[in-house]
Amino acid sequence: MADTTQPNLPFDPYKPHETLKELPKALKEVLTSYSGVPEDEQLEHVLQLRNEAYSCFPYPCIGMFRFIEFDLSAHYAYHDHVLLPLKQSAPDGVVVPLFLDLGTCFGQDLRKLVYDGAPADRLWASDIEPKFIELGFKLFNDEHKLPKDHFLCPGNLLSDSPEDKLRLLDDKVTILHMTAVFHLFSLEDQKKVANRCLRLLRKDTGGPVLLLGSQVGSTAPGPFNRLNASQDYTHKYRHDEQTWKMMWQEVCGGESWKDKIKNVEAKSKLVHRTQEKDPESGKITVFKEPEPGTTLAWQMFEVWVTFS
């Protein structure tokens, strides 16, 4: 495994964008039909929300408007393994799917699920910062549409405190989504996060339950450091397909889980995110094969866990 530890870099490459030229087509549709924000007001609406959020949380993902993209619906498993099961009615005796969006930020992926027809009562979200939840309702103008008690804050993935809100969903989640979360931690802390995810997943479904998402990955996996404007999360770890699989095998084969888990299948693929607008779909981000000679990549993953 390559050691890709890097010296702290200046924050200039992640300088916040001053404005936006346009919004992705999918977000415009949600803001128009779901949120009731007129199309000619949407750019200013999003910009004002971003500026308010960035004044509290100067993170690159906010400064660079990453939240305007629906990462979950862009995932290759979205339709068949997330949206379809959530929309289907569950016959008597069949487990009703429960979805949790961990690290939800403004809850943009959850709103896209509702827009696409998933029942709101099956959807939950959590973040460590309650302000994100408040800003999400402000962005999508939907306090009257979604149950606020389904947004659990603070939800601390590294906490064992009885006060942690996530405990409410222990052993209840059948579809767990996490995008841009694991890559915020060191490898050892990622293992703790994986353990916390396993506690959330439902154990009695009689079949596999799903953790899926996306994150920054690398063709040269290993630890690295980067200076963040907030001075947080400077020690991180990036995976490729093999190290991601190895981490889950180690966690699921540990003393806490080896007699409770029948099988784990951790799959992922590395892709290259481009900012090339697709003329047909209107998507601003297009995924391609990783570029030769570069290590940085975007990793989409599925982890299927079958409990004994």
Sine and cosine of phi, psi and omega as CSV:
sin_phi,cos_phi,sin_psi,cos_psi,sin_omega,cos_omega
0.00,0.00,0.74,-0.67,-0.03,-1.00
-0.97,0.25,0.61,-0.79,0.12,-0.99
-1.00,-0.07,0.96,-0.29,-0.06,-1.00
-0.97,-0.24,0.48,0.88,0.05,-1.00
-0.85,0.53,0.77,-0.64,-0.05,-1.00
-0.86,-0.51,0.46,-0.89,0.10,-0.99
-0.93,0.37,0.37,-0.93,0.08,-1.00
-0.85,0.52,0.71,-0.70,-0.04,-1.00
-0.95,-0.31,0.46,-0.89,0.07,-1.00
-0.89,0.46,0.41,-0.91,-0.09,-1.00
-0.99,0.12,-0.10,0.99,-0.09,-1.00
-0.78,0.62,-0.64,0.77,-0.01,-1.00
-0.87,0.50,-0.32,0.95,-0.06,-1.00
-0.93,-0.36,0.43,0.90,0.01,-1.00
-0.86,0.51,0.71,-0.70,-0.05,-1.00
-0.89,0.46,0.59,-0.81,0.07,-1.00
-0.96,0.29,0.70,-0.71,-0.04,-1.00
-0.94,0.33,-0.58,0.81,-0.04,-1.00
-0.45,-0.89,-0.06,-1.00,0.03,-1.00
-0.82,-0.57,0.60,-0.80,0.09,-1.00
-0.99,0.13,-0.63,0.78,-0.01,-1.00
-0.34,-0.94,0.28,-0.96,0.06,-1.00
-0.98,-0.19,0.46,-0.89,0.09,-1.00
-0.87,0.49,0.53,-0.85,-0.03,-1.00
-0.83,0.55,-0.66,0.75,-0.05,-1.00
-0.90,0.43,-0.64,0.76,0.02,-1.00
-0.93,0.38,-0.64,0.77,0.03,-1.00
-0.87,0.49,-0.63,0.77,0.02,-1.00
-0.90,0.43,-0.68,0.73,0.00,-1.00
-0.92,0.40,-0.71,0.70,-0.01,-1.00
-0.90,0.44,-0.55,0.83,0.00,-1.00
-0.97,0.25,-0.84,0.55,-0.16,-0.99
-0.99,0.11,-0.57,0.82,-0.07,-1.00
-1.00,-0.07,-0.70,0.71,-0.11,-0.99
-1.00,-0.05,-0.31,0.95,0.01,-1.00
0.95,0.30,0.46,0.89,0.04,-1.00
-1.00,-0.08,0.88,-0.48,0.00,-1.00
-0.83,0.56,0.60,-0.80,-0.11,-0.99
-0.86,0.51,-0.57,0.82,-0.03,-1.00
-0.97,0.24,-0.09,1.00,0.04,-1.00
-0.95,-0.31,-0.08,1.00,-0.17,-0.98
-0.93,0.37,-0.69,0.72,-0.02,-1.00
-0.86,0.51,-0.73,0.68,-0.01,-1.00
-0.92,0.39,-0.60,0.80,0.04,-1.00
-0.87,0.50,-0.74,0.67,-0.01,-1.00
-0.92,0.38,-0.67,0.74,-0.02,-1.00
-0.89,0.46,-0.69,0.73,0.01,-1.00
-0.90,0.44,-0.65,0.76,0.03,-1.00
-0.90,0.43,-0.69,0.72,0.02,-1.00
-0.88,0.48,-0.69,0.72,-0.02,-1.00
-0.90,0.44,-0.64,0.77,0.06,-1.00
-0.90,0.44,-0.69,0.72,-0.01,-1.00
-0.92,0.40,-0.67,0.74,-0.07,-1.00
-0.92,0.38,-0.49,0.87,0.05,-1.00
-0.91,0.41,-0.42,0.91,0.04,-1.00
-0.99,-0.11,-0.61,0.79,-0.10,-1.00
-0.75,-0.67,1.00,-0.01,-0.05,-1.00
-0.98,0.19,0.88,0.48,-0.02,-1.00
-1.00,-0.07,0.55,-0.84,0.03,-1.00
-0.82,0.57,-0.64,0.77,-0.06,-1.00
-0.90,0.45,-0.49,0.87,0.04,-1.00
-0.99,0.12,-0.73,0.69,0.00,-1.00
-0.86,0.50,-0.52,0.85,-0.05,-1.00
-0.98,-0.18,0.23,0.97,0.09,-1.00
0.88,0.47,0.54,0.84,0.02,-1.00
-0.91,0.42,-0.41,0.91,-0.07,-1.00
-0.95,0.32,-0.17,0.99,-0.01,-1.00
-0.99,0.13,-0.05,1.00,0.02,-1.00
-0.96,-0.26,0.63,-0.78,0.01,-1.00
-1.00,-0.04,1.00,-0.04,-0.08,-1.00
-0.92,0.40,-0.61,0.79,-0.05,-1.00
-0.91,0.42,-0.72,0.69,-0.03,-1.00
-0.93,0.36,-0.29,0.96,0.08,-1.00
-0.99,0.11,-0.18,0.98,-0.02,-1.00
-0.95,0.31,0.64,-0.77,-0.06,-1.00
-0.89,0.46,-0.36,0.93,-0.03,-1.00
-1.00,-0.09,0.03,1.00,-0.17,-0.99
-0.86,0.52,-0.82,0.57,-0.13,-0.99
-0.91,0.42,-0.79,0.61,-0.13,-0.99
-0.97,0.23,-0.57,0.82,-0.15,-0.99
-0.94,-0.33,-0.09,1.00,0.04,-1.00
-0.84,-0.55,-0.91,0.41,-0.11,-0.99
-0.90,0.43,-0.74,0.67,-0.06,-1.00
-0.88,0.48,-0.76,0.65,0.03,-1.00
-0.88,0.48,-0.59,0.80,-0.02,-1.00
-0.94,0.35,-0.54,0.84,-0.03,-1.00
-0.99,0.17,-0.40,0.92,-0.06,-1.00
-0.97,0.26,0.60,-0.80,0.11,-0.99
-0.97,0.26,0.55,-0.84,-0.04,-1.00
-0.97,-0.22,0.89,-0.46,0.04,-1.00
-0.88,0.47,0.29,-0.96,0.05,-1.00
-0.82,0.57,0.72,-0.69,0.03,-1.00
1.00,0.02,-0.13,0.99,0.02,-1.00
-0.98,-0.19,0.67,-0.74,-0.04,-1.00
-0.90,0.43,0.77,-0.63,0.07,-1.00
-0.98,0.21,0.82,-0.57,-0.02,-1.00
-0.88,0.47,0.63,-0.78,0.09,-1.00
-0.78,-0.62,0.82,-0.58,-0.08,-1.00
-0.96,-0.27,0.70,-0.72,0.08,-1.00
-0.78,-0.62,0.78,-0.62,0.07,-1.00
-0.98,-0.22,0.97,-0.23,-0.04,-1.00
-1.00,-0.01,0.73,-0.68,-0.12,-0.99
0.95,0.32,0.73,0.68,-0.21,-0.98
-0.94,0.34,-0.33,0.94,-0.08,-1.00
0.84,0.55,-0.88,-0.48,0.00,-1.00
-1.00,0.05,0.13,0.99,0.01,-1.00
0.95,0.32,0.45,0.89,-0.07,-1.00
-0.91,0.42,-0.62,0.78,-0.01,-1.00
-0.94,0.33,-0.57,0.82,0.05,-1.00
-0.92,0.40,-0.66,0.75,0.03,-1.00
-0.89,0.45,-0.60,0.80,0.04,-1.00
-0.90,0.43,-0.61,0.79,0.07,-1.00
-0.87,0.49,-0.71,0.70,0.02,-1.00
-0.89,0.46,-0.69,0.72,0.01,-1.00
-0.87,0.49,-0.58,0.81,-0.02,-1.00
-0.99,0.14,-0.01,1.00,0.13,-0.99
0.94,-0.33,0.08,1.00,0.04,-1.00
-0.96,0.28,0.68,-0.73,0.00,-1.00
-0.91,0.42,0.77,-0.64,-0.06,-1.00
-0.88,0.47,-0.48,0.88,-0.05,-1.00
-0.96,0.28,-0.16,0.99,0.06,-1.00
-0.99,-0.15,0.01,1.00,-0.13,-0.99
-0.94,-0.35,0.73,-0.68,0.06,-1.00
-0.75,-0.66,0.35,-0.94,0.01,-1.00
-0.54,-0.84,0.38,-0.92,0.02,-1.00
-0.47,-0.88,0.50,-0.86,0.12,-0.99
-0.47,-0.88,0.31,-0.95,0.00,-1.00
-0.98,0.18,-0.32,0.95,-0.06,-1.00
-0.93,-0.37,0.94,-0.34,0.03,-1.00
-0.84,0.53,-0.47,0.88,-0.01,-1.00
-0.87,0.49,-0.55,0.83,0.04,-1.00
-0.87,0.49,-0.64,0.77,-0.01,-1.00
-0.91,0.42,-0.69,0.72,0.05,-1.00
-0.86,0.52,-0.71,0.70,-0.01,-1.00
-0.92,0.38,-0.54,0.84,0.04,-1.00
-0.89,0.45,-0.69,0.72,0.06,-1.00
-0.90,0.44,-0.55,0.83,0.03,-1.00
-0.94,0.34,-0.65,0.76,0.01,-1.00
-0.90,0.43,-0.69,0.72,-0.11,-0.99
-0.98,-0.18,0.01,1.00,0.15,-0.99
0.80,0.61,0.75,0.66,-0.16,-0.99
-0.70,-0.72,0.55,0.84,0.04,-1.00
-0.86,0.52,-0.47,0.88,-0.03,-1.00
-1.00,0.08,-0.09,1.00,-0.09,-1.00
-0.96,-0.27,-0.51,0.86,-0.11,-0.99
-0.90,-0.44,0.62,-0.78,0.04,-1.00
-0.94,0.34,0.88,-0.48,-0.04,-1.00
-0.91,0.42,-0.45,0.89,-0.01,-1.00
-0.96,0.27,-0.04,1.00,0.10,-0.99
-1.00,0.00,0.03,1.00,0.06,-1.00
-0.95,-0.31,0.96,-0.29,-0.15,-0.99
-0.99,-0.12,0.92,-0.39,0.00,-1.00
-0.61,-0.79,0.64,-0.76,-0.09,1.00
-0.98,0.17,0.59,-0.80,0.10,-1.00
-0.91,-0.42,0.97,-0.23,-0.11,-0.99
-0.98,-0.22,0.92,-0.39,-0.07,-1.00
-0.93,0.36,-0.29,0.96,-0.01,-1.00
-0.97,-0.25,0.17,0.99,-0.07,-1.00
-0.97,-0.23,0.63,-0.78,0.14,-0.99
-0.94,-0.33,0.24,0.97,-0.05,-1.00
-0.93,0.37,0.66,-0.75,0.08,-1.00
-0.90,0.43,-0.22,0.97,0.02,-1.00
-0.99,0.12,-0.19,0.98,-0.07,-1.00
-0.93,0.38,0.78,-0.63,-0.11,-0.99
-0.90,0.43,-0.46,0.89,-0.06,-1.00
-0.89,0.46,-0.38,0.92,-0.03,-1.00
-0.85,0.53,-0.40,0.92,0.01,-1.00
-0.86,0.50,-0.49,0.87,-0.08,-1.00
-0.96,-0.28,0.18,0.98,0.06,-1.00
-0.83,0.56,0.74,-0.67,0.03,-1.00
0.91,0.41,0.39,0.92,-0.04,-1.00
-0.84,-0.54,-0.28,0.96,-0.17,-0.99
-1.00,0.02,0.77,-0.64,0.05,-1.00
-0.96,-0.27,-0.40,0.92,0.07,-1.00
-0.74,-0.67,0.92,-0.40,-0.07,-1.00
-0.91,-0.42,0.85,-0.52,-0.02,-1.00
-0.94,-0.35,0.72,-0.69,0.04,-1.00
-0.59,-0.80,0.94,-0.33,0.09,-1.00
-0.90,-0.44,0.70,-0.72,0.01,-1.00
0.85,0.53,0.68,0.73,0.02,-1.00
-0.88,-0.47,-0.85,0.53,-0.07,-1.00
-0.82,0.57,-0.62,0.78,-0.08,-1.00
-0.94,0.34,-0.05,1.00,0.07,-1.00
-0.99,0.15,-0.10,0.99,-0.16,-0.99
-0.83,-0.55,0.33,-0.94,0.17,-0.98
-0.93,0.37,0.21,-0.98,-0.01,-1.00
-0.88,0.47,-0.67,0.74,0.00,-1.00
-0.90,0.44,-0.64,0.77,0.04,-1.00
-0.95,0.32,-0.52,0.86,0.09,-1.00
-0.88,0.47,-0.60,0.80,0.05,-1.00
-0.91,0.41,-0.60,0.80,0.07,-1.00
-0.91,0.41,-0.65,0.76,0.04,-1.00
-0.90,0.44,-0.67,0.74,0.04,-1.00
-0.87,0.50,-0.67,0.74,0.06,-1.00
-0.87,0.49,-0.66,0.75,0.01,-1.00
-0.90,0.43,-0.62,0.78,0.05,-1.00
-0.88,0.47,-0.67,0.75,0.00,-1.00
-0.89,0.46,-0.58,0.82,0.04,-1.00
-0.92,0.39,-0.52,0.85,0.01,-1.00
-0.96,0.28,-0.54,0.84,-0.10,-0.99
-0.93,0.36,0.60,-0.80,-0.02,-1.00
-0.96,0.29,0.67,-0.75,-0.14,-0.99
-0.98,-0.19,-0.25,0.97,-0.20,-0.98
-0.92,-0.39,0.44,0.90,-0.05,-1.00
-0.97,0.22,-0.33,0.95,-0.06,-1.00
0.99,0.14,0.03,1.00,0.01,-1.00
-0.43,-0.90,-0.08,-1.00,-0.05,-1.00
-0.95,0.32,0.59,-0.81,0.16,-0.99
-0.92,-0.39,0.29,-0.96,-0.28,-0.96
-0.85,-0.53,0.72,-0.69,0.28,-0.96
-0.91,-0.42,0.78,-0.62,0.03,-1.00
-0.60,-0.80,0.29,-0.96,0.03,-1.00
0.26,-0.97,-0.30,-0.95,-0.01,-1.00
-0.57,-0.82,0.34,-0.94,-0.03,-1.00
-0.22,-0.97,0.18,-0.98,0.11,-0.99
-0.94,0.34,0.79,-0.62,0.05,-1.00
-0.83,-0.56,-0.12,-0.99,-0.03,-1.00
-0.40,-0.92,0.58,-0.81,0.13,-0.99
-0.97,0.24,-0.18,0.98,0.10,-0.99
-0.84,-0.55,0.98,0.19,-0.16,-0.99
-0.91,0.41,0.48,-0.88,0.04,-1.00
0.42,-0.91,-0.03,-1.00,-0.01,-1.00
-0.98,0.19,0.43,-0.90,0.10,-1.00
-0.40,-0.92,0.33,-0.95,0.05,-1.00
-0.87,-0.49,0.57,-0.82,0.10,-0.99
-0.52,-0.86,0.70,-0.71,0.02,-1.00
-0.96,0.28,0.83,-0.56,0.02,-1.00
-0.96,-0.27,0.57,-0.82,-0.04,-1.00
-0.85,0.53,-0.53,0.85,-0.02,-1.00
-1.00,0.09,-0.09,1.00,-0.06,-1.00
0.92,0.39,0.26,0.96,0.02,-1.00
-0.97,-0.26,0.36,-0.93,0.16,-0.99
0.81,0.58,0.68,0.73,0.00,-1.00
-0.99,0.16,-0.31,0.95,-0.01,-1.00
-0.96,-0.28,0.92,-0.39,-0.13,-0.99
-0.70,-0.71,0.08,-1.00,0.02,-1.00
-0.60,-0.80,0.71,-0.70,0.04,-1.00
-0.92,-0.40,0.63,-0.77,-0.06,-1.00
-0.95,-0.30,0.35,-0.94,0.35,-0.94
-0.92,-0.39,-0.15,-0.99,-0.07,-1.00
-0.88,0.48,-0.63,0.78,-0.09,-1.00
-0.96,0.27,-0.72,0.70,-0.03,-1.00
-0.92,0.39,-0.55,0.84,0.07,-1.00
-0.89,0.46,-0.71,0.70,0.03,-1.00
-0.90,0.44,-0.69,0.73,-0.01,-1.00
-0.89,0.46,-0.64,0.77,-0.01,-1.00
-0.89,0.46,-0.70,0.72,-0.01,-1.00
-0.93,0.36,-0.58,0.81,0.06,-1.00
-0.90,0.43,-0.63,0.78,0.02,-1.00
-0.91,0.41,-0.73,0.68,-0.03,-1.00
-0.91,0.42,-0.73,0.69,-0.04,-1.00
-0.95,0.31,-0.35,0.93,0.03,-1.00
-1.00,-0.07,0.04,1.00,0.00,-1.00
-0.96,0.27,0.13,-0.99,-0.08,-1.00
-0.83,0.55,-0.58,0.81,-0.08,-1.00
-0.95,0.33,-0.42,0.91,-0.17,-0.98
-0.80,-0.59,-0.23,0.97,-0.17,-0.98
-0.87,0.49,-0.48,0.88,0.02,-1.00
-1.00,-0.10,-0.01,1.00,-0.05,-1.00
-0.93,-0.38,-0.20,0.98,-0.04,-1.00
-0.89,-0.46,0.82,-0.57,0.00,-1.00
-0.99,0.14,-0.63,0.77,-0.06,-1.00
-0.37,-0.93,0.57,-0.82,0.14,-0.99
-0.73,-0.68,0.74,-0.67,0.03,-1.00
-0.82,-0.57,0.96,-0.26,-0.03,-1.00
-0.97,-0.24,0.95,-0.33,-0.04,-1.00
-0.90,-0.44,0.52,-0.85,0.08,-1.00
-0.34,-0.94,0.25,-0.97,0.12,-0.99
-0.55,-0.84,0.57,-0.82,0.01,-1.00
-1.00,-0.09,0.73,-0.68,0.02,-1.00
-0.72,-0.69,0.19,-0.98,0.04,-1.00
-0.95,-0.30,0.83,-0.55,0.07,-1.00
-0.99,0.11,0.79,-0.62,0.08,-1.00
-0.88,-0.47,0.39,-0.92,0.08,-1.00
-0.97,-0.23,0.72,0.69,0.01,-1.00
-0.98,-0.21,0.90,-0.43,-0.02,-1.00
-0.93,0.38,0.77,-0.64,0.07,-1.00
-0.99,0.14,0.87,-0.50,-0.10,-1.00
-0.91,0.42,-0.46,0.89,-0.04,-1.00
-0.99,0.10,-0.74,0.67,-0.08,-1.00
-1.00,0.04,-0.35,0.94,-0.07,-1.00
0.99,0.17,0.08,1.00,0.01,-1.00
-0.95,0.33,0.69,-0.72,0.00,-1.00
-1.00,0.07,-0.54,0.84,0.05,-1.00
-0.98,-0.17,0.79,-0.62,0.05,-1.00
-0.86,-0.51,0.67,-0.74,-0.03,-1.00
-0.98,-0.19,0.75,-0.66,0.00,-1.00
-0.75,-0.66,0.02,-1.00,0.09,-1.00
-0.92,0.39,0.54,-0.84,0.02,-1.00
-0.83,0.56,0.62,-0.79,-0.02,-1.00
-0.97,0.24,0.68,-0.73,0.03,-1.00
-0.86,0.51,0.65,-0.76,0.07,-1.00
1.00,0.08,-0.05,1.00,0.05,-1.00
-0.92,-0.40,0.54,-0.84,0.00,-1.00
-0.99,-0.15,-0.50,0.87,-0.06,-1.00
-0.94,0.34,0.71,-0.70,-0.02,-1.00
-0.50,-0.86,0.15,-0.99,0.09,-1.00
-0.94,-0.35,0.79,-0.61,-0.11,-0.99
-0.94,-0.33,0.89,-0.45,0.13,-0.99
-0.99,-0.11,0.69,-0.72,-0.09,-1.00
-0.65,-0.76,0.41,-0.91,0.21,-0.98
-0.75,-0.66,0.70,-0.72,0.14,-0.99
-0.80,-0.59,0.92,-0.39,0.00,-1.00
-0.98,-0.21,0.83,-0.56,-0.06,-1.00
-0.86,-0.51,0.80,-0.60,0.09,-1.00
-0.92,-0.39,0.88,-0.48,-0.02,-1.00
-1.00,0.03,0.46,-0.89,-0.03,-1.00
-0.95,0.32,0.00,0.00,0.00,0.00
